[in-house]
Amino acid sequence: MSTAASGFEVSFRTSLTTVSSRSRNGTVRQLLNSGSLIEPNDSGPEAANTSPFQRPVYRSPNLPRIEEGQSTSPEAILGRLFVLTRIVRTTQMPDPPTQISPGQEAMEALIQNFPNGVLVLFDDDLRYRVVGPEVLPFSKMEATELLGQSIHDLFPERTANRLEPELRATIRGEPRSFDIEYDDRVHHIETKPAEIDGDTYGVLATQDVTQERETATALERQNERLDQFASMISHDMQNPLSIATGHLELYQETGDPAHLTKVEETLTRLDDLTQDLLTLAQSNDVPGPSETASLDTVAQSAWEMVDTRDATLEVSDLQIRTDRGQLQALFENLFRNAIGHGGDDVTIRIGPIEDGFYVEDTGTGIPKEKREDVFEHGFSTGYGGNGVGLTIVTRIAKRHDWSIELTEEQSGGARFEFIDVEIVD
């Protein structure tokens, strides 16, 4: 702490900024007229409750008085305070806090230890003038190899063309923030304009954010799968619940225990369906199908879970390797889709083709311009569907590594062909 102030510095307990316009003609005039600023007293109660920067200074009764009606504007007050600071005795005050000005060594430490990234100063020709750290963390190149080089010298054309408009905007005075892919990594770049000796430059900081972006993408996909799982549960449980409710009502009316057996079978199917849909909503790392199943047997089980109305099912049998529960869910959704679009008396056929099987109906079919869209989650072509059924079909096929081709049945209906199926002789 300094023993004396380095000039005529003065500090008042009363701040001008807190003096209201109402009190200027009173308090301020009395303060300046009397000079009744309390002399410092390190032992008194005033000193105990006051910081060193708030302690009052020696009064000066020699100032001319401010008479009634004279200006007490801020300008006039500041003028008298200026005079006061020239005549009061200097008091002991601590040096005000100062910011350390870093030297060359400190600046080099800042650049060399910039975490997980690179700092660059570039000019209006987009040439690198300062680069750090000495060894770049991404490419392991020496920073000196980049000095004086333009972005078109340093990067492939595609990368340079992506950088150029952003860096030129920075030179024009516009900060930029963006991601760029380079060398199989994702880099986040921040830029800001700077002026040095009257010349315009840009400051660029870049960091590798590949892991962060991959984590964000994975989280987004997980949330999407959870949303679809909720939709699939709601969609595929409607029919089994309706069937179970119907059989329960018939049992209450007739007392026939056969209806309770149907209720039990339906509830078992609901439990299996929940597990199947949960598997579909999870990662693709889950093991694939591991059992042999008959198309005819699984199709008949699916038929019982759907409100078939007056529709007809025709199946040419085939043994395949599959997940039985998921195959049944695939059939259930295709059956509901066919009956919903094709009408109550539609005919649905299942049969073998080379490397797989088909499911077709005699309904109205799907227009060519919509065949790519029908597999998108939420896309619906009408009849009151919610666009979930074919999403489930797509996921089940993908889970089995099957390809799907949507074509047209002979009479104009829809035909789904599943290819790359493992057929069991």
N, C-alpha and C positions, 0 to 999 in steps of 0.2 A: 504494500500500500504506500502511495506517495505521501510525503509529509506536507506538501503544499500543492494546490491546484496549479495546473500548467497555464493559467490565464485567469481572467476575471470571471470565474464561473460562479453562479449563484443558484440556489435552489430554495423554493418557497414551499411551506406547508400548504398554502392555499393555491390550488391550480386554477389558472385562468379559464380552462375549459369547463370548470364546474361553476363559474360565477354566472348566474342568470342575468338576463337583461334587467330584471326587476331590481337587482341588488347593485348594479354597476354604479349608480349615482350615490350609493351609500357606502357599502363595504369597501369597494375599490378605492373611493376617494379618501375614506378614513385611513385605509392601509397605507396609501402613498403619501398622504399629507403628514401623518404622524410619524411615519417611518418606524412604527411600533412593532418591528420584527424582533422577536425575542432573541437575545444574545445566546449563543451556544452554551449549554451547561451539561457536561457529560454525566453529572451525578443526579440531576433533577428528574422529576417524573416526566417532563416533556421529552427528555432524551431517551428515557426508557421505552417510550411508546413510539419512537420515531426512528426510521431507518437513516443511515448516514446521508442518503441522497435526498431526504426530506427535511433535514435539520435546518432551522432558520439561520440567517446571517445577521451580521451587525447592522443596527439601524443607522440611518443617516438623516438627522433633522435639518440638514442644510439645503434640502431640495426646495424649490419654489412650490407653493401650495397650489392645489387645484381648487379654484373657487367655484361657487354655485353657478351652474349654467355652462361651465367649460366642458369641452368634449371628454367623454370617457370611452371613446370608441376603442376597439382593440388596437388600432394603429397608435393612438395617443398613449394608451397604457404601455404598449411595448416600447414606445419612445422613452418614457420615463424609466422603465426598467433598464433600458440600455444605459441611461445616465447613471442609474443606481449601481449598475455593475462596474462602472468606471471608478466609483469612489468608495465602495465598501472595502473593508479589509479582507484579504484572502483568508479563507478558513481551511482547516485540514479536511481533505476529502479523498476518498479512494479513487484510484484510476478507474475510468469506465471500462467495462469489458471490451476487448478487441478481438476481431477475428484473425486467426493465424493465416498469413499468406504463405501457401505452400511453395517450397522451392522446387528446383528441377528434380531432385531425388524423390520428393513426395509425388509429383506428377507422374514420374515414371512408375512408381509403385502402384498408383491408381490404374494405369493402363496395363501394366504387366499382370496384375491380379484381378482383372475384370472377369467375373465368374462365368464360365461356360459360354464365352462369346468373344466377339471381336469389336474393337472400336476403330472407326475410320474417319478421317477428315478428307473430304473430296472437294475439288474446285468446280468452276462452272463448265469445264470441259469433261467433267465426270472422271477425272483422274485422281487416283489415290495419292494424297500428300503426306498424311500421317497414318500409320497402321500399327496396331498393337493387339495382343502382346507380340514378343519377338518371334515366337513359334505359334502359329495359328492352331487352335485346338481341334478344328475340324479336318483340315487338309494336311496338317503337320508341315506346312510350307514355312519358309523364313519370311518374316514380314518385309524384309528388304526387297524380296523378289516382286512385291506388289507395288512398291513406291514408283510413282510416275506413270503407272499403267492405267489405261482407261478400262471401264467395265467391259467394253467390247474386246479388249485384249485378254481379259482375265477369264471370261465366262463364255459358255456356248451361246450361240445366237438367240436361242429361245429364252435363256435366263437373262441375258443382257437386255433383250427387248422388253422383258417383264420389269426389269429394274429401271430402265431409262426414264419412263414417264414419271415414276415416283421420285427419282432423284432430281429431275429437272423441276418438278413442282416444289421440291425443297429449296432449290436455288432461288426460286421466285418468292420464297418466304412462307411456304405452306408446309408445316410438319406432316409427316406421313407415318402410318402404322399399318403393316400388312405382313402376310405370310408368303413364303416362296419355297418351292420344292427345288432342291439341287443336290445332285449326287446321292439320291435315294434317302435324303433327310429333309425334314421340314424345319425351316428357319424363320423366326419372327424378327422383323426388322422395324426399328424405330428411327426416324430421321428428324432433324431440326435444323433450321437455317442458322448461320453464324456470320459475323462480320469481323474481319481482321485487317487492320490498317486500311480500311476503306474498301476492301475487296470482299466479295460474297463467297462463302463456302457453305458446305453442308456437313453436319455431324451425323454419323450413322453408327448405330449399335445393333448388333445382330446376335441372337442366341439360338441354340439348337432346342427346339420344342417338340421334337419328334415323339418322344414318349408321352408328353402331355396331350398332344393332339390325338394319339392313338388311344389313350385312356378315355378322352372325351368321346371319341367315335364309338368305342366299345360300350360306354355307358349309354349313349344315344340308342345304339342297337338293342341293348338290353331293355331299355324302357319301351322301345317299339315292340319287342317280343312280348313284354308283359301286357301291353295294351291289346295286342292281338290275342294273347291267351285269354284275357277277360272276354273279348268278343267271341272267341271260339267256344268257350264254356257256355256262355249265354245262348249261342246259336245251336249247339249240338245237344244241349240238354232239354230243349223244349219238347221235342217229340217223345223221348223216353218218359219224361215226366207226365205228359198227356196220356200216354199209354198206361202207365202205372195207375194214374188217377182213375182212368176209365175202368180198368179191371177191378179196382177197389170198390167203385160204385156198383159194379155188377155183382160182386160178392155180397155187398150189403143188401142188394135186392133179392138175390137168389140163394145165398148161403152156399153156393158151389165152391168147394175148396180149390178147384182147378184155377179159379181166378186169382187166388192168393199165390199160387205157384207162379203165375205170369207176373204178378207184382214183384215177387222175389227175383225172378229172372231179369226183369227190367231194372230193378235197383242194382243188381250185380253189374249189369251193363253200364249203368251210370258211373259206378265206381271204376270200372275198367276204362271207360271213356275219359274220365278225369285224369287218370294216370297217363293215358295215351296223349292227350292234349298237352299235359304238362311236359312230357318228353319232347313234343314238337316245339314247345316254347323255349326249351333250354338250348344249350350250345350244341353245335353240330358234332362235338367230340363224343357224344353219347354213342355207344356201340350200335351197329346196324342190325337188320333183321337176322333171326337165327332159328327159324322153324319152318317146316314145310306145311303148306295149307292148300286146301282145295278151293278153287274159285267158286264152285257151285255151293259148297257148304257155307263159306263165309258170306256169299251173296244172299243166301236164304236167311241167314241170321240177321243181316242188315235189313232185309225186306220186312222182317217182323218189327223192326224198330221205327218204321216210317209209316205215315198215313198214306197208304198206297191207293185208296179210293178204288177206281175200276181199272187201274193200270195193270199191265201184264209184264212178267219177267221171264225171259228165255236165256238159259245159260248153257254154253258148251264148256264142259269141265276142262280144267288144266291145273296141274300141280306146280306150285312155285315156292321159292324161298322168300319169306316175308315175315313181317310182324303181324300176326293175325288180327289183333285189336285195331291196329292202325289201318289195315286193309279194309276191315269192316267199316271204320269211320269214313274211309274214302268212298266206299260204295254208298253208304247212307247219304252222304252229301251229293253224290252224283244222282241218286234216285230222287231226292227232294228237288234238285235242280231241274231234272227232266219232267217231273210231274207238275212242278210250278210253272214251267214254260210251255210244256206240251199238252197239258190238259189232263182231265181225270182218266181218259181211256188210252193214254199213251202206252206204247210198247217199248220196253227196254231190253236190249240184248247185250250179252257178255260172251266173248269168245276169244280164241287164240289167234295171234298173228305171229309172223316171224320175229323172234326175239322179244315177245311180249304178249299183251292182250289188249282188247278194245272194250269200251263201253259206249253204246250208241242208243239213240232214241228216235222215235218217229214224230217228234214234235216240230216246232217252227224253226229250229236251228239258231245259229248265232251269225250275224252278218260279218263278212270278211273284215270290214274296217274296225270291228270291235273285238276281234279274236285275240289281239295282243293285250287288250286292256282288261279282259274278264278275269285274269288271274291276279290283278292288283287288289290289295286289301281294300275293302269298302266299295269296290266298283259293282254296280248292279244294273241289270238290264230290265228290271221291272218285276212284276207279279208280287210285290211286297217283300222281296228278299232284301237282306242287308249287306250283301256283297262279301260275306265271310266264307260261304261254302267252298268256293273254288280256291280261296286262299288256303284252306285246310287241305284240299286235294293237292295243291302245289307243294305244300310243306311235306306231306306224306311221301309224295313222289321223290322229292329232293332227298328226304331222309333215307330212301331206299336206293339212291343214285339212279333213279329212272328218269328218262326224258319223256315229255308230254308233247304230243302234236294234236292240235284241235283242227279237225277237218269237218266234212259234211257227210251225213248218212245218205244212202241211196235215194230216199224219198224227200230229202231236204232237212232232216233233223241234224242234231249235233252228234259228232263222233269224236271221242277222246281215245287216243292211242298211246299206250304206255310201252316204252321201248327200253331195251337193255335190262330186261327182267331176267332173273336167274330161274330158268325152267328146270323142273325136276322130272326125269324120265320115269 
